[in-house]
Amino acid sequence: MYRAREQKDILREMQDSSNTPASKIEGTFEYDMLAANSVEFAKVEVELEEAYKAAFADTSWGEYLTKRAAEFGVVRKEATKAIGKVRVKGSGRIVAGSLFQTEKGVRYQTMRTVDVVQVAVLDIEALLPGNIGNTGKNTVTKIPMSIPGINFVTNEEEIHGGYDAETDAALLERYLRVVRTPATSGNKYHYHNWAMSIAGVGACRVVPLWKGAGTVKILILDADLKTAPTELIEKVRGYIEDVRPIGATVTVMSPAPKPLTITAAVAGRCDEAALISAINDYLKKKSLSLKYLSSAQVGDLLMNQPSVTDYDELLLNGKNRVSVSEDQLLYVQEVRLHELSVSP
């Protein structure tokens, strides 16, 4: 790999190559002249090293990685805007582009003009793209700019579908998979790459011949490695229907959430919220490849928590092991811990 030469080394090489009999010590004319030039040459060296890194996907970044990946048909997924619905009360006209917002100031705009008589449900879209637009139920409650006749707004369902732009790491992973796996003629690699190319898809598993010849099942998760919303599933299905081989029957779905309740007796102090986060992070890493979760796996994560010295009676949904089918996505819903009594 090309390494930039340092300014002091460049200066020394220039001094060694000079054939003039004049003094080259610091403060002389020749030293000052060569030193000034060596500074500029050192800048060029840095640019050459950066250009070398940008030329190869493994060391590239930002727009250079975007262009490198695009040469092989792997296009960086742009950020998407969250969408949802709000329920408003009052009487008046709400024009397209009217604003509503959350308590924290996240804003949404209406998608069309609606005349409201008492109550109406409106489609909205986040002003800014990315995960910032996703929010829970009953959080869009503010009208930042007065709308005559409208005095109430809320969202009765979650607002979702906002995903951040694809990171360099995720783009590189997709790029390497495309160039290193034989995605041809509608094989499983082809279906995987098609699904992963859709903005918002964070993981994918392809099950060939799941209901006999010509059938393909595609399981996807969203960018947060959670159950994908219906809109994302339909987007993936629509795209694959356009590009798949003729005759293939494709089913696109997302695993349904399977809640997990963990109970245990613990010696020491354990932050239940931190434990839930640690276990859910572990489940995300396994995502679509997880077939079961055992008390031993959870116990290892439990013992990694600060101040926990021992545990016993660890059960998952009342059992020592929980099986996970390919159509299920396990997540921790509740942790119930009690003190472990240690006999003298």
N, C-alpha and C positions, 0 to 999 in steps of 0.2 A: 504493500500500500504506500502511496506517495505521502511523504511527510514534509511539511514546510520547513525550510532551513531558517534558523534564527538569524536576526540581524547581525549579531556579533560574529557569527561564523561567515556570513557573506562578506562582512568588512575585512575579516582576516584573509579570506581568499583573494579579495581585490587587492589588498596590500601585497600579498605574496606574488601576485601576477604583475604588479607594477615594476617596470624596468627603469624608472627615473631614479637618479641618484639623490633626489631631495629627501629630507627627513620626513618620516611618516609618523612621528610621535604625536600624541594628542595636542591640539592647539596649532599645528602647522597647517599651511594651506592645503597640502595634499591630503592630510588626514581629514580635514573638514569637508573637502570635496568628495572623498570616497565615502565618508560616514553619511553624508546627506543622501547620496545615491543608494547606499545600502539599506537605508530606511525604506525607500520606495520599492526597492527590489524585494524586501521582506514582505511588504504588503501584497505584492504579486504572488509570492510563495504561498501566503495564506489563501489567496483566491484559488490558486492551483489545487491546493489540498481540498478545499471545499468543493471545487468542480469535480474532483476525483470521487469524492463521497456521493455527490449528487448523481453521478452517472450510474451507480449501482443501487438496485432496490434495497438491499440489506442495510445500506448506510445512508440512503436518501431520506428526505423529509419534505413536508409541506407541498408546495406547488410542484417541486421537482419529482417527488414521489407520485403525485397525481398524474403528471405527464408520462412518467415511466410506466405506470400501471395502465394508463389509457392506450398505450401502444399495443397492449395485449387484450384490449376490450374490457378491461376492468375499470369501471368508472367510479370515482369516489362518490359515496352517497351523501347528498346534501341534507342539511337540517330541514325538518318538516314542522309545520305549525299544528298545534293542538286544535282539535275541533270538539264541539259539543252543542248542548242546547241550554237555553235559559228560559225560565217562566217569568213573565212580566205581568204586572197588574196596572190598571188605569184605563184611560181612554185617550187616544191620540195616535199620531202617525210616527212610527219609528223608521227613519230612512236607513238605507244601506250604509254601513260605515259608522253607525252610532256606537258609542263606547259604553262598556260595562267593565268593572274591575273587581279584584279581590281586595281584602283588607290590606294586603302587603303591596298593592299597587300594580299587580300583573293585569294588563289590559286585554280586552277582547272586543272585536267589532262584529256587528251584525252583517249577514251575508246578503240580505235583500230587504226591500222596503215592505213594511207590514202596517196595516191599519188595525189598531188594537181597540177592542170593545170589551172592557172588563179584564179579560185574561187572554194571553196568547203565548205560544211556545215558539221561540226563535232559534234559528241556527246561528252559531257564532264561531269565530276563528280567532286564535291568538294573534296579537299584532306582531310579536316577535317569534321567530322560529326557535325550536329547541325544546328541551325537557322542561324549561322554565314555565311553559304554558300548561303543563299537566297539573290538575288540582282536584281535590276531593269534592264530595257533595256539599252543597249549601255554603260555598266559599265565595262565589261571585255574587256579591250583595251590594255593591256600590255603583252609583251612577255619577261618574266624574264630571260630566257636562250635562246640565239639566235638559231633560226631554219633556216638553210641555205635556201634561196630562198623565205622565208615567211616574208612579210613586213607589214601585216595589220590583225587585228583581232577585232571583236566586237560581241556582242550577241544582236540580233534583237528582241528577246523575253526575258521575265523575266526568271531567273533561280530560280527554286523553289523545294520544296520537302525535304528541310533540316529541321529536327525537333530535338529539344533537347530531351535528355533522360527523361523519365517520372519522375516527381517529387514525393517525398514521399507523399505529400498531394493528388495528383491525383491517385497514386497507392492505397493508403488507401481507397479513395472513391470507387474505382472499387472493391477492396477486400470486403468492407462492403456491397456493393450492391449485390455481388455474394453470400455471405453467408447469407444475410438477405432476399433475394427475391427468390421465388420458380421458378428458371429457369429450366424447365423440358419440355420434349416432344415438343420442338420447339415453346414454347409460346413466348410472346413478350419480356419477360425478357431474354430469351435465345438469341434472335436475337440482343438485345441491347448489351449483354455481348460479343457476337461474333464480332460485329462491333467495340466495344470499345477496343478489344484486339489487333487491328491492329495499329502498330506504325504510328503516324501521325494523328490519329483520336482524336479530342478533345471534340466532343459532338455528340450525336446521338438521334434520335427520331424514334420510330417504329410505323407505322400506319397499324394495322391488317385489313384484309378484305377490303382494300381500293378500289378494283375493283371486289368485290364479293368473294365467297368462295375460299380458297386456295391461295389468293393473299396477299402479304406483301410488304409494301413500307418502305424503310429505308432511312432516311434523315441524312446525316452526315456533320460535319464541320471539318476543319483541326485543328491542335493543337493550332493555333492562333485564333480559332473561326471565321475563314473566310471561304468563299466558297472553297470547297475542289477541288484540281486539278484532271484532268481526270485520271492520274496514280493512285492516292489514291482511287478514286471511283472504278476503275477496280480491285485494290488489295482487297478491301473489298468484292466486288461482287464475285471474284474468290474464296476467303476463305469461304464465306457463302455458295456458291454452293457446296463446298466439304462437309460441315457439316450439311446442312439443312435436314429436313425430306423429304422423297421422295414424290413428288406430289405438293410441294409448288412452287408457282411462285413468285420469289423475284425480286423486282426492287430497285436498289440502286442509289441514286442521291444526289445532293447537292443543296440547295437553291441558286437561282440566285441572284446576288447583285441587290438591289433596291435603287438607289441614292435618297438622301433627301436634299432638299435645304430649309434652314431656314432663314426667314426674320423677323426682329423685330426692333422696336424703343426702344432704351435703354437710361436710365438716368444713367450717370456715365461712367466709362471706362471699357471696356471688351476686354480681349485678345481672339480674335476669334479662334486662334489655340488651346488655352487651353479649350475653350468651345467645340470645335469639339471633342477634345480628351475625355472630360468628358462625352459627349453624346454617343460617340462610345463605351466607357467603359460600360456605362449603357446598351446599346444595346447588348453588348457581354454577360453581365450577364443574360439577358433575353433570348438571342440567339433563340433557336428553339421553345420556349414557347410564344414568343411575338406575339400577334394578332393585336395590334394597338399601335400607339404612338400618344399621344394627346399634344396639346399646353400647357396644365397644367403640364404634366410631364416634358416637356422641360423647361417650365418657372421655375419650381422648381430648375432645374440644373443651369439655367441662374442666378437665384438670389443667388446661392451659390458661384458665381464667385466674387473674390475680387473687390471692388469699384463699383459694380453694385447696384444701390439703387432702381430702378424701371424699368418696361418695359411695352410696349403696342404693339398692332398690330402684335402679334406673330403668324406667319403662317408657316405651314409645307407643302411644295409643293403647296402653295397658299390656303391651307385649315386649319381648326382647328384640324383636326384629319386625320391621314394616316393609312389605313388598311394594314395589312401584311398577306398574305396567307402563308400556310405551305411551299410553294415552293419559297418563297422570303426571302431574308436576307437584312434587312434595314441597311443602313450606311449613315453617313453624308458626303455629297460631298462638300457642300458649305454653308457658313454662311454669310449673308449680313445684317449688322447692321447699323442703322443710329441714329442720336441723337434724343432723345425724347424731344419735345418742351413742356415745362411746362408753362401753362398760369398763370399769377399772380393772 
